[in-house]
């Protein structure tokens, strides 16, 4: 069962409200990129920790400088992947919520169904 237009609009609104802001990610990259702050912000903590640890070493410092420069071009892809994953998760949740209605058309997601309660 698919989603109607209103549900799709609600999903897109949640994505634009909750997704990481690419401008903030670029600002973190420009000012704190050498320590991996932008990677922490984008939810990539493993590589953020790796950048942080490499920055503390003399040999790793040039590596993180190059890594931060490469991330200038990778950030849009990271943001797109995060948005697509969030869209997929929210769509799956909305479809599952619609399937819980026992085949009935999708109803108001905020409505509480009390028909299953023991009396």
Biopython code that builds the backbone (N, CA, C, O; Angstrom):
import numpy as np
from Bio.PDB.StructureBuilder import StructureBuilder

atoms = [
    (1, "UNK", "N", (0.855, -1.168, 0.000)),
    (1, "UNK", "CA", (0.000, 0.000, 0.000)),
    (1, "UNK", "C", (0.902, 1.233, 0.000)),
    (1, "UNK", "O", (1.877, 1.293, 0.749)),
    (2, "UNK", "N", (0.580, 2.201, -0.830)),
    (2, "UNK", "CA", (1.386, 3.402, -0.949)),
    (2, "UNK", "C", (0.954, 4.487, 0.014)),
    (2, "UNK", "O", (0.010, 4.329, 0.788)),
    (3, "UNK", "N", (1.659, 5.569, -0.056)),
    (3, "UNK", "CA", (1.368, 6.713, 0.791)),
    (3, "UNK", "C", (0.629, 7.766, -0.020)),
    (3, "UNK", "O", (0.878, 7.932, -1.214)),
    (4, "UNK", "N", (-0.276, 8.471, 0.635)),
    (4, "UNK", "CA", (-0.951, 9.552, -0.069)),
    (4, "UNK", "C", (-0.091, 10.818, -0.032)),
    (4, "UNK", "O", (0.948, 10.853, 0.627)),
    (5, "UNK", "N", (-0.523, 11.828, -0.727)),
    (5, "UNK", "CA", (0.257, 13.058, -0.875)),
    (5, "UNK", "C", (0.514, 13.738, 0.461)),
    (5, "UNK", "O", (1.610, 14.249, 0.693)),
    (6, "UNK", "N", (-0.469, 13.751, 1.331)),
    (6, "UNK", "CA", (-0.306, 14.403, 2.634)),
    (6, "UNK", "C", (0.771, 13.717, 3.467)),
    (6, "UNK", "O", (1.576, 14.387, 4.115)),
    (7, "UNK", "N", (0.792, 12.396, 3.453)),
    (7, "UNK", "CA", (1.813, 11.668, 4.204)),
    (7, "UNK", "C", (3.208, 11.910, 3.622)),
    (7, "UNK", "O", (4.181, 12.040, 4.364)),
    (8, "UNK", "N", (3.298, 11.969, 2.308)),
    (8, "UNK", "CA", (4.590, 12.257, 1.682)),
    (8, "UNK", "C", (5.078, 13.651, 2.045)),
    (8, "UNK", "O", (6.263, 13.851, 2.311)),
    (9, "UNK", "N", (4.164, 14.611, 2.055)),
    (9, "UNK", "CA", (4.536, 15.976, 2.442)),
    (9, "UNK", "C", (4.993, 16.035, 3.896)),
    (9, "UNK", "O", (5.946, 16.743, 4.222)),
    (10, "UNK", "N", (4.318, 15.298, 4.765)),
    (10, "UNK", "CA", (4.727, 15.263, 6.173)),
    (10, "UNK", "C", (6.117, 14.656, 6.327)),
    (10, "UNK", "O", (6.917, 15.125, 7.137)),
    (11, "UNK", "N", (6.401, 13.623, 5.557)),
    (11, "UNK", "CA", (7.723, 12.996, 5.599)),
    (11, "UNK", "C", (8.782, 13.984, 5.131)),
    (11, "UNK", "O", (9.823, 14.123, 5.773)),
    (12, "UNK", "N", (8.533, 14.671, 4.024)),
    (12, "UNK", "CA", (9.506, 15.648, 3.513)),
    (12, "UNK", "C", (9.712, 16.801, 4.495)),
    (12, "UNK", "O", (10.823, 17.312, 4.633)),
    (13, "UNK", "N", (8.639, 17.209, 5.175)),
    (13, "UNK", "CA", (8.766, 18.273, 6.174)),
    (13, "UNK", "C", (9.638, 17.823, 7.342)),
    (13, "UNK", "O", (10.485, 18.578, 7.818)),
    (14, "UNK", "N", (9.427, 16.589, 7.800)),
    (14, "UNK", "CA", (10.259, 16.072, 8.888)),
    (14, "UNK", "C", (11.714, 15.961, 8.469)),
    (14, "UNK", "O", (12.613, 16.233, 9.265)),
    (15, "UNK", "N", (11.953, 15.567, 7.233)),
    (15, "UNK", "CA", (13.331, 15.464, 6.741)),
    (15, "UNK", "C", (13.987, 16.835, 6.739)),
    (15, "UNK", "O", (15.124, 16.977, 7.191)),
    (16, "UNK", "N", (13.291, 17.839, 6.240)),
    (16, "UNK", "CA", (13.903, 19.177, 6.195)),
    (16, "UNK", "C", (14.088, 19.753, 7.594)),
    (16, "UNK", "O", (14.980, 20.576, 7.802)),
    (17, "UNK", "N", (13.271, 19.344, 8.551)),
    (17, "UNK", "CA", (13.425, 19.835, 9.925)),
    (17, "UNK", "C", (14.509, 19.093, 10.699)),
    (17, "UNK", "O", (15.221, 19.701, 11.498)),
    (18, "UNK", "N", (14.641, 17.802, 10.475)),
    (18, "UNK", "CA", (15.502, 16.965, 11.317)),
    (18, "UNK", "C", (16.855, 16.620, 10.699)),
    (18, "UNK", "O", (17.775, 16.236, 11.422)),
    (19, "UNK", "N", (16.996, 16.745, 9.395)),
    (19, "UNK", "CA", (18.248, 16.353, 8.739)),
    (19, "UNK", "C", (19.363, 17.347, 9.080)),
    (19, "UNK", "O", (19.111, 18.503, 9.419)),
    (20, "UNK", "N", (20.581, 16.866, 8.981)),
    (20, "UNK", "CA", (21.740, 17.723, 9.217)),
    (20, "UNK", "C", (21.793, 18.821, 8.164)),
    (20, "UNK", "O", (21.533, 18.583, 6.985)),
    (21, "UNK", "N", (22.132, 20.017, 8.605)),
    (21, "UNK", "CA", (22.218, 21.167, 7.717)),
    (21, "UNK", "C", (23.591, 21.185, 7.048)),
    (21, "UNK", "O", (24.618, 21.153, 7.726)),
    (22, "UNK", "N", (23.604, 21.234, 5.737)),
    (22, "UNK", "CA", (24.861, 21.193, 4.988)),
    (22, "UNK", "C", (25.699, 22.443, 5.243)),
    (22, "UNK", "O", (26.927, 22.368, 5.221)),
    (23, "UNK", "N", (25.069, 23.580, 5.482)),
    (23, "UNK", "CA", (25.812, 24.820, 5.757)),
    (23, "UNK", "C", (26.563, 24.703, 7.078)),
    (23, "UNK", "O", (27.720, 25.111, 7.179)),
    (24, "UNK", "N", (25.908, 24.151, 8.082)),
    (24, "UNK", "CA", (26.564, 23.938, 9.375)),
    (24, "UNK", "C", (27.726, 22.961, 9.208)),
    (24, "UNK", "O", (28.796, 23.154, 9.786)),
    (25, "UNK", "N", (27.510, 21.915, 8.417)),
    (25, "UNK", "CA", (28.582, 20.929, 8.189)),
    (25, "UNK", "C", (29.787, 21.581, 7.514)),
    (25, "UNK", "O", (30.929, 21.306, 7.881)),
    (26, "UNK", "N", (29.535, 22.445, 6.530)),
    (26, "UNK", "CA", (30.651, 23.135, 5.867)),
    (26, "UNK", "C", (31.354, 24.104, 6.809)),
    (26, "UNK", "O", (32.579, 24.214, 6.771)),
    (27, "UNK", "N", (30.611, 24.800, 7.643)),
    (27, "UNK", "CA", (31.244, 25.709, 8.612)),
    (27, "UNK", "C", (32.120, 24.935, 9.588)),
    (27, "UNK", "O", (33.229, 25.363, 9.910)),
    (28, "UNK", "N", (31.621, 23.801, 10.056)),
    (28, "UNK", "CA", (32.445, 22.964, 10.939)),
    (28, "UNK", "C", (33.682, 22.453, 10.210)),
    (28, "UNK", "O", (34.764, 22.381, 10.793)),
    (29, "UNK", "N", (33.527, 22.102, 8.950)),
    (29, "UNK", "CA", (34.669, 21.626, 8.165)),
    (29, "UNK", "C", (35.709, 22.733, 7.996)),
    (29, "UNK", "O", (36.908, 22.494, 8.140)),
    (30, "UNK", "N", (35.247, 23.930, 7.693)),
    (30, "UNK", "CA", (36.181, 25.035, 7.458)),
    (30, "UNK", "C", (36.922, 25.422, 8.732)),
    (30, "UNK", "O", (38.133, 25.641, 8.702)),
    (31, "UNK", "N", (36.203, 25.509, 9.853)),
    (31, "UNK", "CA", (36.827, 26.005, 11.081)),
    (31, "UNK", "C", (37.393, 24.908, 11.971)),
    (31, "UNK", "O", (38.396, 25.130, 12.649)),
    (32, "UNK", "N", (36.774, 23.727, 11.985)),
    (32, "UNK", "CA", (37.230, 22.648, 12.867)),
    (32, "UNK", "C", (37.432, 21.331, 12.114)),
    (32, "UNK", "O", (37.428, 20.256, 12.714)),
    (33, "UNK", "N", (37.610, 21.428, 10.797)),
    (33, "UNK", "CA", (37.718, 20.225, 9.976)),
    (33, "UNK", "C", (38.907, 19.363, 10.286)),
    (33, "UNK", "O", (38.846, 18.144, 10.123)),
    (34, "UNK", "N", (39.974, 19.957, 10.722)),
    (34, "UNK", "CA", (41.194, 19.196, 10.980)),
    (34, "UNK", "C", (41.018, 18.218, 12.153)),
    (34, "UNK", "O", (41.735, 17.221, 12.241)),
    (35, "UNK", "N", (40.074, 18.503, 13.044)),
    (35, "UNK", "CA", (39.818, 17.570, 14.148)),
    (35, "UNK", "C", (38.581, 16.708, 13.899)),
    (35, "UNK", "O", (38.188, 15.921, 14.761)),
    (36, "UNK", "N", (37.966, 16.853, 12.722)),
    (36, "UNK", "CA", (36.853, 15.979, 12.346)),
    (36, "UNK", "C", (35.504, 16.375, 12.907)),
    (36, "UNK", "O", (34.611, 15.531, 12.987)),
    (37, "UNK", "N", (35.321, 17.621, 13.295)),
    (37, "UNK", "CA", (34.047, 18.053, 13.883)),
    (37, "UNK", "C", (32.882, 17.852, 12.916)),
    (37, "UNK", "O", (31.784, 17.492, 13.342)),
    (38, "UNK", "N", (33.101, 18.075, 11.641)),
    (38, "UNK", "CA", (32.039, 17.915, 10.649)),
    (38, "UNK", "C", (31.603, 16.456, 10.545)),
    (38, "UNK", "O", (30.434, 16.174, 10.281)),
    (39, "UNK", "N", (32.526, 15.540, 10.749)),
    (39, "UNK", "CA", (32.170, 14.118, 10.696)),
    (39, "UNK", "C", (31.351, 13.706, 11.924)),
    (39, "UNK", "O", (30.432, 12.894, 11.813)),
    (40, "UNK", "N", (31.679, 14.256, 13.074)),
    (40, "UNK", "CA", (30.852, 14.004, 14.257)),
    (40, "UNK", "C", (29.436, 14.532, 14.022)),
    (40, "UNK", "O", (28.457, 13.861, 14.350)),
    (41, "UNK", "N", (29.333, 15.725, 13.458)),
    (41, "UNK", "CA", (28.032, 16.340, 13.197)),
    (41, "UNK", "C", (27.210, 15.516, 12.211)),
    (41, "UNK", "O", (25.995, 15.392, 12.368)),
    (42, "UNK", "N", (27.854, 14.962, 11.212)),
    (42, "UNK", "CA", (27.144, 14.178, 10.205)),
    (42, "UNK", "C", (26.845, 12.749, 10.666)),
    (42, "UNK", "O", (26.262, 11.966, 9.916)),
    (43, "UNK", "N", (27.237, 12.411, 11.883)),
    (43, "UNK", "CA", (26.926, 11.098, 12.434)),
    (43, "UNK", "C", (27.951, 10.034, 12.102)),
    (43, "UNK", "O", (27.686, 8.846, 12.285)),
    (44, "UNK", "N", (29.092, 10.426, 11.627)),
    (44, "UNK", "CA", (30.158, 9.478, 11.298)),
    (44, "UNK", "C", (31.236, 9.565, 12.375)),
    (44, "UNK", "O", (32.330, 10.086, 12.160)),
    (45, "UNK", "N", (30.880, 9.032, 13.541)),
    (45, "UNK", "CA", (31.750, 9.194, 14.707)),
    (45, "UNK", "C", (33.042, 8.401, 14.583)),
    (45, "UNK", "O", (34.081, 8.834, 15.082)),
    (46, "UNK", "N", (32.994, 7.257, 13.931)),
    (46, "UNK", "CA", (34.206, 6.444, 13.792)),
    (46, "UNK", "C", (35.308, 7.184, 13.050)),
    (46, "UNK", "O", (36.448, 7.244, 13.511)),
    (47, "UNK", "N", (34.960, 7.746, 11.896)),
    (47, "UNK", "CA", (35.967, 8.483, 11.140)),
    (47, "UNK", "C", (36.287, 9.818, 11.812)),
    (47, "UNK", "O", (37.386, 10.348, 11.645)),
    (48, "UNK", "N", (35.334, 10.364, 12.572)),
    (48, "UNK", "CA", (35.624, 11.584, 13.337)),
    (48, "UNK", "C", (36.670, 11.331, 14.411)),
    (48, "UNK", "O", (37.577, 12.140, 14.609)),
    (49, "UNK", "N", (36.540, 10.213, 15.097)),
    (49, "UNK", "CA", (37.531, 9.843, 16.114)),
    (49, "UNK", "C", (38.880, 9.583, 15.456)),
    (49, "UNK", "O", (39.919, 9.973, 15.990)),
    (50, "UNK", "N", (38.867, 8.926, 14.300)),
    (50, "UNK", "CA", (40.128, 8.663, 13.584)),
    (50, "UNK", "C", (40.815, 9.971, 13.203)),
    (50, "UNK", "O", (42.030, 10.098, 13.355)),
    (51, "UNK", "N", (40.048, 10.944, 12.709)),
    (51, "UNK", "CA", (40.640, 12.241, 12.363)),
    (51, "UNK", "C", (41.199, 12.932, 13.596)),
    (51, "UNK", "O", (42.285, 13.511, 13.553)),
    (52, "UNK", "N", (40.461, 12.872, 14.687)),
    (52, "UNK", "CA", (40.900, 13.512, 15.927)),
    (52, "UNK", "C", (42.210, 12.905, 16.418)),
    (52, "UNK", "O", (43.128, 13.633, 16.795)),
    (53, "UNK", "N", (42.301, 11.592, 16.416)),
    (53, "UNK", "CA", (43.509, 10.917, 16.887)),
    (53, "UNK", "C", (44.680, 11.188, 15.940)),
    (53, "UNK", "O", (45.802, 11.429, 16.386)),
    (54, "UNK", "N", (44.412, 11.148, 14.629)),
    (54, "UNK", "CA", (45.477, 11.426, 13.661)),
    (54, "UNK", "C", (45.991, 12.855, 13.790)),
    (54, "UNK", "O", (47.184, 13.102, 13.610)),
    (55, "UNK", "N", (45.117, 13.786, 14.096)),
    (55, "UNK", "CA", (45.526, 15.183, 14.232)),
    (55, "UNK", "C", (46.516, 15.354, 15.377)),
    (55, "UNK", "O", (47.382, 16.226, 15.318)),
    (56, "UNK", "N", (46.400, 14.540, 16.407)),
    (56, "UNK", "CA", (47.268, 14.655, 17.567)),
    (56, "UNK", "C", (48.670, 14.114, 17.309)),
    (56, "UNK", "O", (49.583, 14.352, 18.100)),
    (57, "UNK", "N", (48.844, 13.395, 16.219)),
    (57, "UNK", "CA", (50.177, 12.875, 15.901)),
    (57, "UNK", "C", (50.835, 13.760, 14.848)),
    (57, "UNK", "O", (50.150, 14.378, 14.032)),
    (58, "UNK", "N", (52.139, 13.818, 14.868)),
    (58, "UNK", "CA", (52.882, 14.653, 13.924)),
    (58, "UNK", "C", (52.726, 14.127, 12.499)),
    (58, "UNK", "O", (52.563, 14.906, 11.560)),
    (59, "UNK", "N", (52.775, 12.817, 12.341)),
    (59, "UNK", "CA", (52.671, 12.210, 11.018)),
    (59, "UNK", "C", (51.234, 12.304, 10.497)),
    (59, "UNK", "O", (51.020, 12.476, 9.297)),
    (60, "UNK", "N", (50.259, 12.194, 11.387)),
    (60, "UNK", "CA", (48.861, 12.208, 10.973)),
    (60, "UNK", "C", (48.318, 13.576, 10.624)),
    (60, "UNK", "O", (47.287, 13.673, 9.959)),
    (61, "UNK", "N", (48.982, 14.633, 11.054)),
    (61, "UNK", "CA", (48.498, 15.981, 10.786)),
    (61, "UNK", "C", (48.379, 16.273, 9.287)),
    (61, "UNK", "O", (47.341, 16.776, 8.858)),
    (62, "UNK", "N", (49.399, 15.977, 8.475)),
    (62, "UNK", "CA", (49.224, 16.200, 7.032)),
    (62, "UNK", "C", (48.128, 15.326, 6.420)),
    (62, "UNK", "O", (47.446, 15.733, 5.479)),
    (63, "UNK", "N", (47.971, 14.129, 6.967)),
    (63, "UNK", "CA", (46.924, 13.228, 6.470)),
    (63, "UNK", "C", (45.551, 13.836, 6.710)),
    (63, "UNK", "O", (44.696, 13.803, 5.825)),
    (64, "UNK", "N", (45.331, 14.390, 7.899)),
    (64, "UNK", "CA", (44.023, 14.979, 8.182)),
    (64, "UNK", "C", (43.794, 16.255, 7.388)),
    (64, "UNK", "O", (42.650, 16.576, 7.064)),
    (65, "UNK", "N", (44.836, 16.980, 7.072)),
    (65, "UNK", "CA", (44.678, 18.155, 6.208)),
    (65, "UNK", "C", (44.169, 17.740, 4.829)),
    (65, "UNK", "O", (43.261, 18.367, 4.283)),
    (66, "UNK", "N", (44.753, 16.687, 4.274)),
    (66, "UNK", "CA", (44.302, 16.178, 2.978)),
    (66, "UNK", "C", (42.890, 15.614, 3.093)),
    (66, "UNK", "O", (42.050, 15.832, 2.219)),
    (67, "UNK", "N", (42.638, 14.888, 4.176)),
    (67, "UNK", "CA", (41.332, 14.286, 4.408)),
    (67, "UNK", "C", (40.256, 15.369, 4.491)),
    (67, "UNK", "O", (39.182, 15.222, 3.909)),
    (68, "UNK", "N", (40.538, 16.440, 5.204)),
    (68, "UNK", "CA", (39.576, 17.541, 5.327)),
    (68, "UNK", "C", (39.329, 18.200, 3.968)),
    (68, "UNK", "O", (38.201, 18.579, 3.654)),
    (69, "UNK", "N", (40.384, 18.333, 3.168)),
    (69, "UNK", "CA", (40.208, 18.910, 1.832)),
    (69, "UNK", "C", (39.312, 18.019, 0.971)),
    (69, "UNK", "O", (38.436, 18.519, 0.265)),
    (70, "UNK", "N", (39.523, 16.720, 1.024)),
    (70, "UNK", "CA", (38.694, 15.784, 0.258)),
    (70, "UNK", "C", (37.244, 15.840, 0.739)),
    (70, "UNK", "O", (36.318, 15.729, -0.063)),
    (71, "UNK", "N", (37.049, 16.013, 2.046)),
    (71, "UNK", "CA", (35.701, 16.101, 2.591)),
    (71, "UNK", "C", (34.923, 17.311, 2.075)),
    (71, "UNK", "O", (33.693, 17.319, 2.123)),
    (72, "UNK", "N", (35.625, 18.330, 1.583)),
    (72, "UNK", "CA", (34.922, 19.458, 0.958)),
    (72, "UNK", "C", (34.030, 18.965, -0.181)),
    (72, "UNK", "O", (32.952, 19.510, -0.415)),
    (73, "UNK", "N", (34.487, 17.936, -0.879)),
    (73, "UNK", "CA", (33.739, 17.406, -2.012)),
    (73, "UNK", "C", (32.822, 16.246, -1.624)),
    (73, "UNK", "O", (31.884, 15.926, -2.355)),
    (74, "UNK", "N", (33.090, 15.614, -0.479)),
    (74, "UNK", "CA", (32.288, 14.472, -0.048)),
    (74, "UNK", "C", (31.062, 14.862, 0.771)),
    (74, "UNK", "O", (30.110, 14.086, 0.854)),
    (75, "UNK", "N", (31.067, 16.038, 1.371)),
    (75, "UNK", "CA", (29.957, 16.440, 2.248)),
    (75, "UNK", "C", (28.587, 16.413, 1.571)),
    (75, "UNK", "O", (27.637, 15.927, 2.185)),
    (76, "UNK", "N", (28.432, 16.903, 0.350)),
    (76, "UNK", "CA", (27.096, 16.830, -0.262)),
    (76, "UNK", "C", (26.586, 15.399, -0.396)),
    (76, "UNK", "O", (25.399, 15.141, -0.195)),
    (77, "UNK", "N", (27.464, 14.480, -0.731)),
    (77, "UNK", "CA", (27.070, 13.074, -0.826)),
    (77, "UNK", "C", (26.678, 12.501, 0.525)),
    (77, "UNK", "O", (25.717, 11.739, 0.624)),
    (78, "UNK", "N", (27.424, 12.865, 1.571)),
    (78, "UNK", "CA", (27.081, 12.405, 2.921)),
    (78, "UNK", "C", (25.699, 12.907, 3.319)),
    (78, "UNK", "O", (24.890, 12.156, 3.865)),
    (79, "UNK", "N", (25.433, 14.184, 3.043)),
    (79, "UNK", "CA", (24.138, 14.774, 3.391)),
    (79, "UNK", "C", (23.017, 14.091, 2.603)),
    (79, "UNK", "O", (21.947, 13.823, 3.149)),
    (80, "UNK", "N", (23.261, 13.812, 1.328)),
    (80, "UNK", "CA", (22.258, 13.154, 0.499)),
    (80, "UNK", "C", (21.969, 11.743, 1.018)),
    (80, "UNK", "O", (20.812, 11.327, 1.078)),
    (81, "UNK", "N", (23.021, 11.008, 1.393)),
    (81, "UNK", "CA", (22.826, 9.660, 1.936)),
    (81, "UNK", "C", (22.013, 9.690, 3.226)),
    (81, "UNK", "O", (21.131, 8.855, 3.429)),
    (82, "UNK", "N", (22.312, 10.655, 4.098)),
    (82, "UNK", "CA", (21.577, 10.767, 5.357)),
    (82, "UNK", "C", (20.103, 11.074, 5.109)),
    (82, "UNK", "O", (19.227, 10.501, 5.757)),
    (83, "UNK", "N", (19.834, 11.977, 4.176)),
    (83, "UNK", "CA", (18.447, 12.326, 3.852)),
    (83, "UNK", "C", (17.703, 11.126, 3.255)),
    (83, "UNK", "O", (16.543, 10.888, 3.591)),
    (84, "UNK", "N", (18.359, 10.378, 2.379)),
    (84, "UNK", "CA", (17.727, 9.214, 1.770)),
    (84, "UNK", "C", (17.449, 8.128, 2.811)),
    (84, "UNK", "O", (16.399, 7.487, 2.774)),
    (85, "UNK", "N", (18.388, 7.919, 3.740)),
    (85, "UNK", "CA", (18.175, 6.929, 4.801)),
    (85, "UNK", "C", (17.018, 7.350, 5.699)),
    (85, "UNK", "O", (16.202, 6.519, 6.097)),
    (86, "UNK", "N", (16.948, 8.645, 6.018)),
    (86, "UNK", "CA", (15.854, 9.141, 6.845)),
    (86, "UNK", "C", (14.523, 9.018, 6.094)),
    (86, "UNK", "O", (13.513, 8.637, 6.684)),
    (87, "UNK", "N", (14.520, 9.340, 4.800)),
    (87, "UNK", "CA", (13.296, 9.219, 3.990)),
    (87, "UNK", "C", (12.829, 7.765, 3.955)),
    (87, "UNK", "O", (11.637, 7.487, 4.088)),
    (88, "UNK", "N", (13.768, 6.844, 3.778)),
    (88, "UNK", "CA", (13.414, 5.423, 3.737)),
    (88, "UNK", "C", (12.843, 4.958, 5.070)),
    (88, "UNK", "O", (11.848, 4.233, 5.104)),
    (89, "UNK", "N", (13.472, 5.375, 6.170)),
    (89, "UNK", "CA", (12.992, 4.981, 7.499)),
    (89, "UNK", "C", (11.599, 5.526, 7.775)),
    (89, "UNK", "O", (10.731, 4.796, 8.253)),
    (90, "UNK", "N", (11.380, 6.801, 7.478)),
    (90, "UNK", "CA", (10.079, 7.413, 7.736)),
    (90, "UNK", "C", (8.994, 6.827, 6.842)),
    (90, "UNK", "O", (7.857, 6.655, 7.282)),
    (91, "UNK", "N", (9.330, 6.521, 5.599)),
    (91, "UNK", "CA", (8.357, 5.915, 4.695)),
    (91, "UNK", "C", (7.980, 4.520, 5.171)),
    (91, "UNK", "O", (6.806, 4.152, 5.157)),
    (92, "UNK", "N", (8.966, 3.749, 5.589)),
    (92, "UNK", "CA", (8.695, 2.411, 6.103)),
    (92, "UNK", "C", (7.810, 2.471, 7.341)),
    (92, "UNK", "O", (6.882, 1.674, 7.486)),
    (93, "UNK", "N", (8.094, 3.410, 8.231)),
    (93, "UNK", "CA", (7.271, 3.563, 9.434)),
    (93, "UNK", "C", (5.843, 3.952, 9.080)),
    (93, "UNK", "O", (4.897, 3.443, 9.681)),
    (94, "UNK", "N", (5.675, 4.847, 8.112)),
    (94, "UNK", "CA", (4.331, 5.285, 7.722)),
    (94, "UNK", "C", (3.553, 4.152, 7.075)),
    (94, "UNK", "O", (2.358, 3.998, 7.326)),
    (95, "UNK", "N", (4.218, 3.356, 6.246)),
    (95, "UNK", "CA", (3.548, 2.222, 5.609)),
    (95, "UNK", "C", (3.172, 1.184, 6.655)),
    (95, "UNK", "O", (2.077, 0.625, 6.606)),
    (96, "UNK", "N", (4.073, 0.920, 7.604)),
    (96, "UNK", "CA", (3.773, -0.041, 8.666)),
    (96, "UNK", "C", (2.599, 0.440, 9.511)),
    (96, "UNK", "O", (1.752, -0.354, 9.917)),
    (97, "UNK", "N", (2.555, 1.718, 9.769)),
    (97, "UNK", "CA", (1.452, 2.284, 10.541)),
    (97, "UNK", "C", (0.150, 2.122, 9.763)),
    (97, "UNK", "O", (-0.899, 1.878, 10.359)),
    (98, "UNK", "N", (0.205, 2.256, 8.441)),
    (98, "UNK", "CA", (-0.980, 2.063, 7.612)),
    (98, "UNK", "C", (-1.407, 0.616, 7.576)),
    (98, "UNK", "O", (-2.605, 0.333, 7.556)),
    (99, "UNK", "N", (-0.447, -0.329, 7.568)),
    (99, "UNK", "CA", (-0.766, -1.758, 7.571)),
    (99, "UNK", "C", (-1.381, -2.196, 8.888)),
    (99, "UNK", "O", (-2.133, -3.170, 8.927)),
    (100, "UNK", "N", (-1.075, -1.496, 9.957)),
    (100, "UNK", "CA", (-1.651, -1.843, 11.257)),
    (100, "UNK", "C", (-3.142, -1.567, 11.308)),
    (100, "UNK", "O", (-3.828, -2.011, 12.229)),
    (101, "UNK", "N", (-3.644, -0.840, 10.329)),
    (101, "UNK", "CA", (-5.067, -0.507, 10.312)),
    (101, "UNK", "C", (-5.906, -1.636, 9.733)),
    (101, "UNK", "O", (-7.083, -1.440, 9.428)),
    (102, "UNK", "N", (-5.314, -2.816, 9.579)),
    (102, "UNK", "CA", (-6.003, -4.025, 9.103)),
    (102, "UNK", "C", (-6.634, -3.835, 7.728)),
    (102, "UNK", "O", (-7.796, -4.180, 7.515)),
    (103, "UNK", "N", (-5.866, -3.289, 6.808)),
    (103, "UNK", "CA", (-6.340, -3.163, 5.447)),
    (103, "UNK", "C", (-7.163, -1.920, 5.177)),
    (103, "UNK", "O", (-7.471, -1.625, 4.023)),
    (104, "UNK", "N", (-7.520, -1.196, 6.204)),
    (104, "UNK", "CA", (-8.285, 0.036, 5.999)),
    (104, "UNK", "C", (-7.366, 1.080, 5.383)),
    (104, "UNK", "O", (-6.149, 1.011, 5.557)),
    (105, "UNK", "N", (-7.926, 2.037, 4.672)),
    (105, "UNK", "CA", (-7.063, 3.089, 4.134)),
    (105, "UNK", "C", (-6.338, 3.818, 5.257)),
    (105, "UNK", "O", (-6.802, 3.846, 6.397)),
    (106, "UNK", "N", (-5.201, 4.405, 4.923)),
    (106, "UNK", "CA", (-4.418, 5.119, 5.934)),
    (106, "UNK", "C", (-5.272, 6.184, 6.603)),
    (106, "UNK", "O", (-5.888, 7.019, 5.941)),
    (107, "UNK", "N", (-5.295, 6.135, 7.912)),
    (107, "UNK", "CA", (-6.058, 7.108, 8.682)),
    (107, "UNK", "C", (-5.109, 8.083, 9.321)),
    (107, "UNK", "O", (-3.899, 8.027, 9.104)),
    (108, "UNK", "N", (-5.663, 8.977, 10.110)),
    (108, "UNK", "CA", (-4.882, 9.985, 10.806)),
    (108, "UNK", "C", (-3.849, 9.284, 11.693)),
    (108, "UNK", "O", (-4.231, 8.495, 12.557)),
    (109, "UNK", "N", (-2.535, 9.552, 11.501)),
    (109, "UNK", "CA", (-1.514, 8.844, 12.273)),
    (109, "UNK", "C", (-1.532, 9.204, 13.754)),
    (109, "UNK", "O", (-0.925, 8.503, 14.564)),
    (110, "UNK", "N", (-2.205, 10.266, 14.115)),
    (110, "UNK", "CA", (-2.233, 10.684, 15.516)),
    (110, "UNK", "C", (-3.462, 10.157, 16.241)),
    (110, "UNK", "O", (-3.587, 10.329, 17.454)),
    (111, "UNK", "N", (-4.374, 9.515, 15.512)),
    (111, "UNK", "CA", (-5.590, 8.995, 16.120)),
    (111, "UNK", "C", (-5.263, 7.735, 16.911)),
    (111, "UNK", "O", (-4.493, 6.892, 16.450)),
    (112, "UNK", "N", (-5.835, 7.605, 18.080)),
    (112, "UNK", "CA", (-5.628, 6.431, 18.930)),
    (112, "UNK", "C", (-6.769, 5.461, 18.688)),
    (112, "UNK", "O", (-7.939, 5.811, 18.850)),
    (113, "UNK", "N", (-6.425, 4.240, 18.299)),
    (113, "UNK", "CA", (-7.429, 3.216, 18.046)),
    (113, "UNK", "C", (-7.693, 2.476, 19.344)),
    (113, "UNK", "O", (-6.811, 1.789, 19.861)),
    (114, "UNK", "N", (-8.876, 2.609, 19.862)),
    (114, "UNK", "CA", (-9.231, 1.982, 21.136)),
    (114, "UNK", "C", (-10.109, 0.747, 20.944)),
    (114, "UNK", "O", (-10.641, 0.228, 21.925)),
    (115, "UNK", "N", (-10.278, 0.263, 19.719)),
    (115, "UNK", "CA", (-11.168, -0.867, 19.468)),
    (115, "UNK", "C", (-10.588, -2.194, 19.985)),
    (115, "UNK", "O", (-11.337, -3.151, 20.181)),
    (116, "UNK", "N", (-9.280, -2.265, 20.206)),
    (116, "UNK", "CA", (-8.656, -3.507, 20.659)),
    (116, "UNK", "C", (-8.586, -3.628, 22.179)),
    (116, "UNK", "O", (-8.107, -4.637, 22.696)),
    (117, "UNK", "N", (-9.046, -2.640, 22.878)),
    (117, "UNK", "CA", (-8.915, -2.659, 24.345)),
    (117, "UNK", "C", (-9.880, -3.675, 24.953)),
    (117, "UNK", "O", (-11.005, -3.849, 24.485)),
    (118, "UNK", "N", (-9.412, -4.336, 26.004)),
    (118, "UNK", "CA", (-10.270, -5.259, 26.757)),
    (118, "UNK", "C", (-11.300, -4.445, 27.521)),
    (118, "UNK", "O", (-11.004, -3.378, 28.059)),
    (119, "UNK", "N", (-12.508, -4.969, 27.557)),
    (119, "UNK", "CA", (-13.555, -4.219, 28.264)),
    (119, "UNK", "C", (-13.928, -4.893, 29.549)),
    (119, "UNK", "O", (-14.793, -4.401, 30.274)),
]
sb = StructureBuilder()
sb.init_structure("model")
sb.init_model(0)
sb.init_chain("A")
sb.init_seg("    ")
for serial, (resi, resn, name, xyz) in enumerate(atoms, 1):
    if name == "N":
        sb.init_residue(resn, " ", resi, " ")
    sb.init_atom(name, np.array(xyz, "f"), 0.0, 1.0, " ", f" {name:<3s}", serial, name[0])
structure = sb.get_structure()
